[in-house]
Amino acid sequence: MRRKICTIGNSRGVSLPAEALERLKLAVGSEVEVQVDEEHGRIVIEPVRPEQYLEGVDAQFAAQVGEFIEEYRPALKKLAE
């Protein structure tokens, strides 16, 4: 899968194919670890896997809830008051 580096704000990024994310059960908001392997001249991106979710909680659902909380954090804070 060949990709190009693009500009994202003041950073640089690479788009990840939806099929690859689906196969690894990753979604928007999933955490990844980025490492530089200088010895082999590569960048390694690996999913951060929590120790475990509560029984019956799907990883993709947990990521969606995280996205929702981030998007609506100000409204949720006001509701909590």
PyMOL commands that set and color helices and strands:
alter all, ss='L'
color gray80, all
select helices_A, chain A and resi 18-23+59-71+73-80
alter helices_A, ss='H'
color red, helices_A
select strands_A, chain A and resi 6-8+11-13+32-37+42-47
alter strands_A, ss='S'
color yellow, strands_A
deselect
rebuild
show_as cartoon
